[in-house]
Amino acid sequence: MHHDLVVIGCGAGGLAAAVAFADQKGRQARIAVLERATREGRGGATRWTSSWFRITADRHLDPAFTTAMQRIAGEKADLEYCRVLAREVPATFDFLDRHSVPWIYFEQPFANRNTGGGLGMPVPGGVAIVDTLAGVIDALPHAAIHYATEAVALSTDRDGKVNGVHVRGPNGSGHFSAGAVVLACGGFEGAPDMLSEHLGPRGAALPLIAPTLINNRGDGIRLTMPLGADLAGQFDMFHGEPVDRRSSKPDAVVYAYPFGIVVNRHAQRFFDEGADSFDSTFEQLGYEIWAKQNQEAYFVAEKAILDWPHVRDIILTDQPPLEAETIEALAGRLGLDPVQLATTVSRYNAAIGPGETDRRIRDGKATRNLAPPKSNWATPIECGPFIGYPLTCAITFTFGGIRTDARARVMRRDGVPIEALYAAGEVTGLYYKEYPAGTSVLRALTFGRIAAREAASGRD
């Protein structure tokens, strides 16, 4: 059967594109969504993420986002793309509401966060996006999600216009013809060969933050290179997070480190835990653990922090902390040198400057004459019991991908769009050096919508 639209990928970007296309063209639209995973594992990274939305109370993108992207990426920042994202975000929330995706907004859930005001998120997380929008597709008469189905190659007509996808699935090989194709199949975090190529030989050993990310194998790059597609984003950088290495739970991140210290396998501090709010530094910490600490670190704090407001909310592991009455005993439980950890904690305590700790703001309560410093929330670790979490870095998504314009069109290296080919989400390269948290799922949803609008219009 000929399809009006074929979407490759079943996460936020792909499902938004498929549903928004049906909004544009009506319930009779012929739509195919290709998902490499099984039905149980569908949704890529979206399925497992908390899916924070970096928004204000009036449903707008954090107004500092575009400026932050320019500051971080410099001349490489795609500012037009960022401006369109900011302009379109309110319509994305209208789209979620129209299709009954449950989401909530928290007014300053953690007062020192960098989210532009508050924080939105689907309930109970990204899985709500996947299951709700997939349900919309399932209810359409001429639309279907094809599971365990891999896109092998794109097909084009004699003029170079994309007109379908060659696939391999449970019933063998075939071809899905299409009026347009949307790529929304994630980055290359599940492709050991590409990770090794761009991150070095240790890249392939990075643990995935969720198991089905193994299906994100760089298909967008592989499929479009024969068509002359351009690339964007920093290929030797990725979004990683500090996770509890004892846990097999997806997204087992420990974000509470600003309220204690982080040490390496030698029981020495190596990171300014209070440099900024955790949502501004957790990626940097994760990368540091991977790049320079041989994938091994430990968060150490007083157990009392677990009773502070919201702290338990930002410890996502399913494993309880290791606990002991003394620092030396905790070191033993963590497998660290007891004398060295006790020395590190003692030196940290002695370096703490005057003033009161205020966890609601960047309080400036810092250490003095200590390397590395702790720039905020420097409170003593002296009253037992004490807790510790063993950490490692897990990869969430890669930064490098195919280049799109602000209309979600896939661009060739000569600056001309590939006709009838669009892309959304992490398959598209955008970020350099740093990822401003709370924007990945939001941009996938938004540019999935935009891709559908462009495909439905039939404009070049």
N, C-alpha and C positions, 0 to 999 in steps of 0.2 A: 504493500500500500504506500502511496505517496503521502508524505507528511507535510503539513504546513511548517512545522518546526521540529527539529531534533535538538535536544539538550543533552550534553555530555556531562554528567555529574548530578548528584542527588542531595547536595548540601543546600545551604541557604541561598547561594547565588543561582544554582540550577533550578531549584523549586520555585524561587521567586520569578525567574524568567518564564517558566512554564505556566504558572498560575496567572501572571500578569498578561501573558500572551492570550490566554483564554479570556481574560477580562476585556482585552482589546477586540478580539475576533469572534467571541461568542462561544457558547457551549459546543458548537459543532466543529470547533477547531481540531485538526488532526495533529496530535502532539505525541512525541516519543521522548521519554527520559531514559537515558542509558546509565545504569549503575553497576560498576564493577563488583561491588559487594553483594552479599545476600540481602534479603529483606530485613533480617534481624540486625545486620550490621550497616544498614543504609545510613547515609547522611554525612559521611566523611568526618572532618573535624567538628562540624557544627553539632553533630549528635552528642558530643561529649563535653563541649565547652559550657561554661557558665553563661557565655554570650553577653558580656557587659556591653551596654550602650553608653557611649560617652556623650550624654545629652544634658540639656537644661530642662527645667520644669515645663517650659512651653514647647517641648518636643523638637528643639533645634540642636544641631551638632554643637559641641563645645566651641564657642566663638574663637578660642585661641588655637584651634586645630590647624588652620591653614598657615598661620604665622609660625607655629611650632614646626610644621613640615618644612617651611622655608628655612628656618633656623637650623634644623637638623641636616637637611639634604642639600642646602645651598642651591646652586644653579641646576642641580639634577632634579629638584622637586618639580612635579607636574602640578603647577598651581591652578591651572584651568580645571583639571580633574578634581582637585581638592575643593575649588569653589562650587563646582557643579554638585559634588557630594553634599556640601553644606546646604546648598539651595534645595536639594531634593529630599533631604532627610525627613522633614515634616510629612511629605507625601508617602514616604515609606511607612511611617507609623499609621497613616490613614489606611494604607494597604493591609498592614497587620490587623488593624481593627476590623476592616471590612471582611477579612477572612477568619476572624475569631481566633487569632493567635493570642494566647494569654500573655500579658506582660505587665510589669509594675514599674513604678518609679519611686526611688528612695530619695528624699531630700537630705543631702549630706549624710549618707550612711556611715561615713568615716571621715571626720571633719578635715583631715589633712590630705585628702585625696585630690588628684589632679584630673577631675572629670568635668570641669566647667560648671560645676554647681552641684549636681547630684549624680544619680546612676539609674539607668533603666536596665531591665533584663527580662527575658521571657521566663515564664513559670512552667516547669521547674528548671529551665535552662534551655540550651540549644535544641534538645530533643523535642521541645514543644513546637519549635519552628518546623522541624523535619516531619513530625507525625501529623501536625495540623495541615500543612501545605500538601503533603503527600496524600492526605485524605481528600483534599480538593481535587487533585488529579485523578484519584481513583473513582471519583463520582462523575467524571466527565465521560460522555458516551464514546468519544473517539480519541481518548488519551490513555496512555499506559506507561507504567514504569517497568522497564525491562531489567531484571536483576541478573547478576552474574554475567553481565554482558560488557565486553570490552570494545572500545573504539579502536580499530586497527589503522584506518587511514581516512582522510577526507577525500571526497571526489569533487571534481570541478568540471564545468563545461569547457568548450573550446575557447571561451573568452576569459577563463580564469575565475568565473563565479562559482562559489561553493554550492554544490547541489545535492550533497548527501554524505553519508558516513558508511564506510565498510566496517562490519562488526564481526565479532566472534563471541558466541554465547552457548547456552546449553544445547541448542539445536544445530550447532555448527556455525559455519560462516555465512554471511549474507550482506545485503546492502539496504540501508534505509535512505530512500531518496527524500529530499527536503527542499522547501523553499528557502529556508535559512537554518543556520546551525549556531548554537550558543555553547561555548566552552566554559564549563564551571567545575572542573575536575581537580582542583587543588594544586598544590605545589609539587615538589619532588622529594619531600621528606621520607617517602616510602621507597625511594629508588637508590639502593646502595651505590650503584655505579656513578650516578650523578652527584651524590653526596661526597664520594671520594674525589671526584673530579674537581669539585668547587670548594670543598672544605678541607681537603687533604685526606690522608689514609685513615685518620681517626673519625672522619665524618660518618662513615658507614656504621660505626659502632654506637652512634647516638641512640639511646632508647626513645621510642615514640611515646608521646604523652597519652595516647589512646591507641588500642590495638588495630582498629580498622584504618588508621592512617597509612598502613602498609599498602593500601590501594591507591594512594596519591603518588604516582610514579612518574610525574613529569609528562603526562600524556599531552597536555596543551602545547608544550615545547616540541615534543616529538611529532605531533600531528601537523604543526604549522610550519616547521622549518622547510619542508619541501615547497611550500608556497611562498617562501621569501619573507616570513614574518620577522619583525624586529623584536628586540628584547629590551627589558627595562628592569629596574630593581637591582639590588646588590646581591650577586650570586654567591659571594663568599661569606654571607651573613644570614642568620636565621633568628627566628623568635624561639627562644628557649626559656624554660621556667625551672625554678628550684623545687624539686619534688622529693617526697619521702622515698628513699630507695628501698625501703622494706615493703612498700605497697605495690600491689598489682592493680589497684583501682585507677581507672582513668582520671586524669586531672588531679592527682594527689598532691597539690601544691601547698607549700608552707609559706604564707605571706607575712607571718608575724615577726620576722627577724628584726625590724626596727626597734623592737622592745626587748632585745637581748643582744647577744653578739654571735658572730659566725666565725668559726675557726676551720683551719684545714687539717689534714691528716697529721701534721706536726703540732697540733693544738695551738696554732698561732693565728691571730686575726689577720685578714688580708683584704678587708672590704669595709668601706664606711657605711655601716648599716643605717645610719641616720642622715644620709646625704639628702634625701627627699622622701616623699611619700612612697609607700611600697609599690604602687602602680607605676611609678616613674623609674624604679630601680630594679625591679625583680628580673627583668630581662637581662640587665647588665650583670646582676649577680649570677644568674644561670649561665651566661656566657663565660664569665670569669671562672666558674667552677669547671666548666668543660675545657676551656682553652689553657688555663694556667694551674689548675689545682687537681689535675688528673681525675676529674669526675668524683671528687670526694670532699665533702664539707659537713659541718655540724653546727646546728643552731642550739645555743645554750642560753638559758634564762632561768629566772625564778618561776616556780610553779604559780606564784601569785598572779602572773600576767594573764592566766587563763580566766580569771574572774574580772578582768577589766572589760569595759563595754566593747562589744563587737570583736574581740580578739579571737574567740572560738570560731567566729564566722569566717575568718580568713586563714584558718588551718583546715585544709580540705582533705587531708589524708584520712584513711579509715583506721590507721594504726595509732594506738595511744602513745604519748611521749614516754621515752625512757626516763626513769625517775630515781633519784637518790637523795639522801639527807645531806651529803657533803659533795663538794665539787670533785674531790678525789675519787669518791665512789661512783659518781656519774661518769667520770673519765673512764673508769674500768668498764662500765656498761657500754660505753660508746666505742671501746677499743682504742682509746687515746692514752698517751702518757700522763699519769695522774699529776706528777710534779709539774710538768710543762703546762697543763691546763690550769692548775691552781695558780701558777705564776702569771699566766696570761690574764686570768680573771682578776688577780690582785693588782696587777699593773693598770688594768682598765679602771678598776674601782678608784685607785689612787689618783688617776688623771682627770676624774670628773670635776668640772668646774662648778661654781656656785649657781644658785638659782633654782626655781621650782620647775618640775616637769609638767608640761601641759600637752597631753596626747592629742588634743583637739586641733592644735596648730603646729607649725614648724617653730618650736619653742626656743631654738638657739641654745638650749642647754647642751653644751658640748664638752668634749675632753680637751685637755691642754697638754701639749708636748707629748703626744702619742701618735705613732704612725702605724697604720693609717688612723686618721682621726675618727671620732664619731660626732657628727655635726649637729644632731638634734636628738632629743629623748635619751640622753646619756644618764641613765639611772643605775645605781649600784646593783650588782649581783652578789648579794651577801647573806640573804636570809633563806635558809632551806625550808622545804625541800626544793630541789633544783630539777629541771627537765632538759631533755635534749632530743633532737630529731636528726638522724643521719640523712644528708641530702645528696642528690646528684642532679644533673641537668638533663631534662627531657626536651626533645625538639617538638614544637607545635606546628610551625610552618616555616617555609623558606621564603626569602625576600625576592629572589630572582624569578622572572616569568616573562610572558609575552607582553608586548606593548599594546595598549589600547588608547584610544582618545577619549575625550569626555562624553562621547556618544556610544561608548562601549564597543566601538568597531576595532577589530584587530588590524594593526597597521603593518605594512610592509617596510622593509629597510629603506625604500625610496620615498617613504612618507605618504604613500597612497594606501587607502584602506582596501583590505581584501573583501570583495563584494560578497554580501550575505553571510559574513562570518563575524560573530560577536563574542565577547568574553566578559566574565564577571568573577570576582572573588580572588582567592590567592593564586589562581592560575595566571593572573596578571601581575606584573612587577610594578611596585609603587614605592616601597620603603627602602631607605638607605640609612645605614648606621644604627638606626633605632626605630622601634615601632611604638607610636603613641597608643597606649593601651585603650581598649574599648572601642576600636574602630574597624576591626577586621570583619566581623559578621555584619556590622552595619553597612559597610561599603559593599559587601557581597549582595545583601538584600537590595540595596539601592541601585547598584549597577546591573543586577539581574532584571529589575524593573525597567531600567533604561534600555537594556538590550532587547527586551520584549517589545518595548514601544518602537524602537528603531526597526526591528524585524517585521513588526505588524504593518508599519508604514510603507515598507518596501523602498525607502529612499536609499540612494547610493551613499 
